[in-house]
């Protein structure tokens, strides 16, 4: 197993349905999000929802796990208890 394989396994363990993951870049950054993981589709697509403060409803997104691998490797993701 290479380092990227280890990172992918850690990311996949973090992104289990029902978990909450915080994406944090810096204080006040508009891209900071609290993502609620809803499903894993075909083993590589992650379905998650975030609360839109502006519109006051849930926004659902489907994104490749590769995006989460990159953010986790950079230290921008953390599991929320």
PEPEGI-V364229 format. One record per helix or strand of 2 or more residues. SS is the DSSP state (h for helix, s for strand). FROM is the first residue (numbers start at 0). LEN is the number of residues. If there is no record, write none. Layout:
SS&FROM&LEN ; SS&FROM&LEN
This chain:
h&2&12 ; s&19&4 ; s&32&9 ; s&44&8 ; s&56&8 ; h&64&9 ; s&76&4
